[in-house]
Each structure stands twice: as structure tokens, then as C-alpha cells.
Amino acid sequence: MTPRTHGPWTINGSTLKYKHKLLEVYEEQVTRPNGTPGVYATVKIKPGAAVLALDEDGYVYLARQFRYATGRESLEVVAGAIDDGERLEDAARRELREELGIEARELIPLGRVDPMESLIDSPSHLFLARRLQFIEAQQQGSEQIQIVKVSLAEACRLVYVNEITHGSSCVLILRADKFLRDETHAGGEA
């Protein structure tokens, strides 16, 4: 491999150590910014979409499910991987439909978040869903999701008291709250 610049680092070689349908693990031979050689490991996870569904009465719909990696239940927004070639908005709508049985006539992008960006490349694109229509959920076989309906204020409180700890969920809930407050102050429809 020809060395390539990566910010202030130089990547001299890269070896794929593990590949799965959702992630890849690389070991890279690098030259650090101070000029010393080293080895750096990175994980690349497929980009994802995270969606917070908000109804006209100010309630949000969250998913409570067991998470294998942490070995515990997690309360979180709907989130999942973006399929190859899939548009961000289409992935957000698909996840919302599959996991909670909700279709949204309005989808508002609220930016992205990069969890653990020192080791993991896994951007999550955040959306607020409004003007909801409820249909039957189409959960995958590995998903056993309990739908939890709470006010947006309660969801914010759950973030602050550490009952919602999923990173993308925390960021999305707080960004949605700010977006809606700003929209209300600007005379919008919140």
C-alpha cells in the first residue's frame, strides 16, 4: 500500500482483520503526528438512521428492547443501518415502519452524531418524524420491541437521569426538544 495522509497521521498499511455484514475491523500501520510508528485499530460500522416519532399531542414513541452486546434492556429511539444504495430518509422511514409500525408524513433531518469517533467510524443520521400514521409493525426475528409512549419532556428527563443511555437517542431527543422550542419561538407549528 502506498502511504496516505490521514489528517496529521500517515497510514502506511491497512489489514482487514474481521468482516461482518454490519461492520469491519482494521489494523493499520501508522506514523503518528509526532513521527513515531505505531499500530491503530479502527472499526467501521455501516452508517445508520435514528428516528424520534412525535405525535400531535407532544408524545414520542421509543423502543424498549434487550441489547445483546450490553446484556441489558435499552430504552431508545428507533435506529438501524442504512442499506447499500438506500437514501437516508428512506432508511429512517423503513426503520420506523418496521420497528414501531409508524409512518411519518414529515421527516425533519436534525444532523448526525459520531459515537466513539476515536475508534469507531459509524455515523448516525438523526430525524424527527411528525404527522404520524399508525400501521402494523414488521419487526425482524431478532427484535422483541416494546413500544413506550412518553411526553417529549419525560424523554428529556430520562436522558438527564441516565435511564436513556443510547448515544444517538440522547442526542436526538435533546436536539428535537431544542428544534421544537426554537420552532415555537419562531411562530412555527410545534
FENNORHU-V22597 format. One record per pair of residues at least 24 apart in sequence whose C-alpha atoms are under 6 Angstrom apart, sorted by the first residue. I is the first residue (numbers start at 0). J is the second residue. D is the distance in Angstrom with one decimal. If there is no record, write none. Layout:
# FENNORHU-V22597
[[I/J/D] [I/J/D]]
This chain:
# FENNORHU-V22597
[[7/32/5.2] [8/32/5.2] [21/45/5.6] [41/118/5.0] [41/119/5.8] [42/119/4.7] [43/119/5.9] [43/120/4.7] [44/121/4.9] [45/80/6.0] [46/80/5.8] [46/81/5.8] [46/121/5.4] [46/122/5.0] [46/123/5.8] [47/79/5.3] [47/80/4.1] [47/81/5.1] [47/123/4.5] [48/78/5.5] [48/79/5.7] [48/91/5.3] [48/123/5.4] [48/124/4.7] [48/125/6.0] [49/77/5.6] [49/78/4.1] [49/125/4.9] [50/76/6.0] [50/77/5.2] [50/126/4.8] [50/127/5.8] [51/76/5.5] [51/127/5.0] [51/128/5.9] [52/128/4.6] [53/128/6.0] [53/129/5.3] [57/150/5.9] [58/149/5.4] [58/150/4.2] [58/151/5.7] [59/148/5.7] [59/149/5.6] [59/150/5.8] [59/151/5.8] [60/147/5.6] [60/148/4.7] [61/146/5.8] [61/147/5.0] [62/144/5.9] [62/145/5.7] [62/146/5.0] [62/147/6.0] [63/144/5.7] [63/145/5.0] [64/144/5.0] [74/163/5.6] [75/168/5.4] [76/168/5.3] [97/136/5.1] [97/137/4.2] [97/138/5.1] [98/136/5.7] [98/138/5.1] [99/136/5.2] [100/133/5.8] [100/134/4.8] [100/135/4.7] [100/136/3.6] [101/132/5.7] [101/133/4.6] [101/134/5.8] [102/131/5.7] [102/132/5.1] [103/128/5.6] [103/129/5.7] [103/130/5.6] [103/131/4.6] [104/130/5.3] [105/129/5.1] [105/130/5.9]]
